[in-house]
Amino acid sequence: QVQLVESGGGLVQPGGSLRLSCAASSRISVSIYVMAWYRQTPGKQRELVATIRSGGSTNYADSVKGRFTISRDNAKNTVYLQMNSLKPEDTAVYYCNAGLGFFESWGQGTQVTVSS
């Protein structure tokens, strides 16, 4: 059963913006789970980009602070990643992650390409 579905990736020019969405199934409540966005480029380890906890606190990788914003809509059971001032080095497959205790789930990923 697919539990996390990402969308919103695509091709954007440097300096542009994209908003990624992660729709969770009823098995996962984004208001309770620790929700996160990761990204990965070929040959590199998956990198944590941003997290949002049940209480609403957020954390960001230094490389995206001030440019990316993670948020959630509890009614829609969806998490977002607003990405502004995009750089070519932001190019990657972006994955949504949900975790609670020993449970963890990943989405299938969405490609983001920043290029002129």
N, C-alpha and C positions, 0 to 999 in steps of 0.2 A: 504494500500500500504506500503510495506516494504521500508523504506527510508535509513536505515543504516544496513549494513551487516558486522559483524566481522568475522575474520578468523585468523588462526595461533596459536591457543592455543594447548595445549598438555601436555605431561609428560616430564619433564626435570630433570636432576640431579642437586643438589646444585652446584652453581658455573657456571652453564650453561647459555645459552642465548636462547631467543625466540624473534621473531618479530611478533607483532599483526598488522593486517590490518583492516581498517574500510572503506569499499567502500560506498560512498554516492550516492543516486539517484540524478537525475537531479533537483529534488525539492530543494536540499540543495547544496550550493556551499561552499566547505571547505575553500575557500580563503576569504569568507565573514563572515561565521558563526564563533562563538566561538566554537571550537571543544575540546572535553575533553575525557579523559579515567577515568573511575571509576572502583572500584572493590568491591566485597562483598563476605563475608564468612557467613556461616549459623549462624543465631542468632545475627549478627552484622549489624550495619547500613552501607549503601553504602558509600564508602570512595573515595574522589577525589584524583586521582593519578597525573594527569598532564593535563595542558591546553595549547592550542595554539590559539592566537588571530589573527584577520585579518592582523594586522601589522607584525605578525611573532613573537611577544614576547611570551615567554613560562614561565610556572610556574610548580613547582613540590612539591609534599608532601615531608616533611623532610625525611621520611622513604625510599624514592627512589632516592633522589638527588645524582648525581654522578654515578648512575647505570642505570637509565632509560632515554630515550630520545624520546620526541614526535616530529614528523615532519609531513609534508604533501607534496603531489604531486598534484599541482593544475590541471595539465593536465589529470591526472587519477582520479581526484576528490576523493582522498583517503588520509586518515590519518593513520599514523603508530605509534606504540609504540615499540621501541627497548628496550629490557630488558636484561641487562647483570648482571653477578654476582648474579644470582637468589638465593634466600634463601627460606627455607621451609615456612617462614611466608609470602611469596609472593603468596602462594597458594590461589586462589580465582576465582570467575567468574568475568571476565573483561568485562565491558560494554563501548561502544562508545556513546557519547552524543553530540548533536548539539543544539546550542541555539542562538536565535536572537530575541531581544525584548521579546514578550510574547510567541513566538514559541519555542517549545522544542521537541526533538525527541530522542528516545533511540533505540539502537540495541538490539538484542536478547541475547547477551552475549556469551562469549567463555571461556571455562574452562582452567585454567592454574594450573597445579599441579607440585610442586617442591618436589621431593622425591628421595631418593636413594633406 
